[in-house]
Amino acid sequence: MQQLKLKKYLIINPWTGKIGPNTFLNGLVMELMESGRKITLIYPFRDSLSKKFEDLGCEVWYFKHIELKHINNLAKKISTRVSNELLLLFFLLRKRINSEKVDYAIINSELLSFATQAIPSDIPVYTMVHSLSFKGTAISTRITFFLQELRKHKYIAVSDAVRESLRDAGVRGEVIMNYNGVDTNEFISGYDVSVPNKTSRRILSVLHPVPHKGAHYLIQALHHLLEHKVKFFCTVAGWNNKSADFSYKKQIENKIKSFGLQEYIFFADSQTDIRTLYQEADVLLHPSESESFGYALAEAMCYSLPVVAFKAGGISEVVEDGVTGLLVDPYDSVAMAASVRRLLEFPELRVSLGKKGREVACKKFDQKTNVAALLRKIEKD
């Protein structure tokens, strides 16, 4: 036990805001600190999450150039990321004396490649892969993974779908599969079918305004519900995320008006407590084109909330069709609407799926359990 307390981790995290990778980061940092391990965290800038870590005694280096944002223009995206990595490379070199004291390095993104060359070669580097965005054979993808494997990165895939995609992209190094997790104690089981919900049922969708999150499918599905005279009210959380594709966001908002959905959709403020939204909802409608894992799915299951989603990426590893939710073929918005109607019309089905979802989430996706398992795998090497 004393040996574990001596371990020190360097964590490089390029993300800010309420997104999946930062949910993982929070669980990782809390587990490391609770177990006596030491941490040096490189983070873009001070926010509520990093301040929480500082207050707990975590050493945080702030480096604004590390932040990853959504950029539409491919040339600008590449130039920005290359220049930011060069800056990060020299930042790491400047801090090299501290880097040499760490036992392990965890990079919370597969998008950082050559900057980690500054980390001493005797320190194992683990790259967290939270995304399927690299899927395919693009030359930029091949180059990124080639540069990482020069440094002998080991990869941590958050689902089997991600692990398979890494292999398809040419990764030949070690890949550990370890499911992401959520705080199952924070998200309590709270759905009660006997509680009146006014004259309409509440649909919740948690998504950011970028195309692959599928807001266009959400709007189509809601339009189908409206055409069938289904009484519903939909709350969308996460829509005001700062890493938005603003042209896409405007397109969706215009489509809402053209479909006459303004009275049926509410965009929740970014400060709204997501737990309250889960508790008030009857169904989680998740229109994402694909997910590496899908935190919103696991969170909804923790709240005994049945899920409707596409059968794509890692979604089917989180949601079991007919057991914890209803999955439909990609990207059939008509079938998605029909599944939502089915759940809204049959409360017993909602309850049975939700109850099983809570059970599966606690057993399979508990954050503390999964992070502890990951650390055991890392420190076994």
Buried (B, 14 or more C-beta within 10 A) or exposed (E): EEEEEEBBBBBBBBBBBBBBBBBBBBBBBBBBBEBEBBBBBBBBEEEEBBEEBBEEEBBBBEBEBBBBEBBEEEEEBEEBBEEBBEBBBEBBEEBEEBBEEBBBBBBBBBBBBBBBBBBEEEBBBBBBBBBBBBBEEEEEBBEBBEBBBEBEBBBBBBBEBBBBBBEEBEBEBEBBBBBBBBBBEEBEBBBEEEEEEEEBBBBBBBBBBBEBBBBBBBBBBBBBBBEEEBEBBBBBBBBBBEBBBEEBBEBBBEBBEEBEBEEBBBBBEEEBEBBEBBBBBBBBBBBBBBBBBBBBBBBBBBBBBBBBBBBBBBBBBBBBBEEBBBBBEBBBBEBBBBBBBBBBEEBEBBBBBBBBBBBBBBEBBBBBBBBBBBBEBBBEE
